[in-house]
Amino acid sequence: MRASLAQRVHRALFVFRVVLSMAGIPGLLLLLLLLLLCAVGQVSPYGAHWKPTWPAYRLPVVLPQSTLNLGKPDFGAEAKLEVSSSCGPQCHKGTPLPTYEEAKRYLSYETLYANGSRTETQVGIYVLSSGGRQESSGKSRRKRQIYGYDSRFSIFGKDFLLNYPFSTSVKLSTGCTGTLVAEKHVLTAAHCIHDGKTYVKGTQKLRVGFLKPKFKDGGRGANDSSSAMPEKMKFQWIRVKRTHVPKGWIKGNANDIGMDYDYALLELKKPHKRKFMKIGVSPPAKQLPGGRIHFSGYDNDRPGNLVYRFCDVKDETYDLLYQQCDAQPGASGSGVYVRMWKRQQQKWERKIIGIFSGHQWVDMNGSPQDFNVAVRITPLKYAQICYWIKGNYLDCREG
């Protein structure tokens, strides 16, 4: 009998860990990681001819209606890389979806500019997508950020770090991770720049860091075949021109359960000139290849390293994904992505379907329990983020 996808991946992980314990050659580790990634992307539990396909959605239109100037914020909040909520999976599932007026209020947004000025934009929503709340029957997970053996992989070597998809991960000067989603735009978590009441310290001079080699090829310190150490990398920083945060994240405007709107978009002062990853509407977990998600981030327990991981989705609500990906603070804001078949173009394509919010403590019946949570890109959120990027709705009709 052919092994299932989970069995093959677990077998590959086991072999990988055995080799890790026996060898210290970076080139061999990179080769094994490449083989593992290929195996994860190629094995299908549904047979050789089945392809997980990006579903088509009827997308709404989110358009600005009016803009109001606000006073300058004090930038007094401390950056927190761990968020909290009083509402877990079952609580979220029991909460009704926003009404039309509530959705307009939550999707209205604040824009912060580099000079410290700030505006609030009210939006209108048109051609609302049909369909109800998506549910799943999985049990909520109740474990810590690292589950047994640590299954994260630190990515070394410019041949990996500077190539897609790893090259789309960037570091925020506030300590979080972001993902390149356009020529000048970075998607991240709202809590990385705003604590729900005001902007965190350093946001007015927010920068985005891109990993680059410390030395040019052939120069002092460059890698060669005899080197036993990976090439040293450094961050090159680009200033942020403006940020967008949905009002659904800001206290006093959001629903009390929070989390659903923990995302933000950053516009850089100049193009980054790297390949970026498109955003997409999050399919139901049962439609994801192997039921798994992937993301890379700058976990703070591995300073300077880009850390990749993949894992099963254990539970979901209409707005959130609950999973068991090993993670540490610093990975917050990472783009959660999957690779599926694009029927129109007849090709495989990776898309960001969520934003990793982080490690969430929840008070459930008086007992603290924790989850790793990602915010799903719903049709409405897709329409909003796409408009922030494109500046028009005509280019945002396909998710």
Order of alpha helices (4+ residues) and beta strands (2+ residues): alpha-alpha-beta-beta-alpha-alpha-beta-beta-beta-alpha-beta-beta-beta-beta-beta-beta-beta-beta-beta-beta-beta-beta-beta-alpha
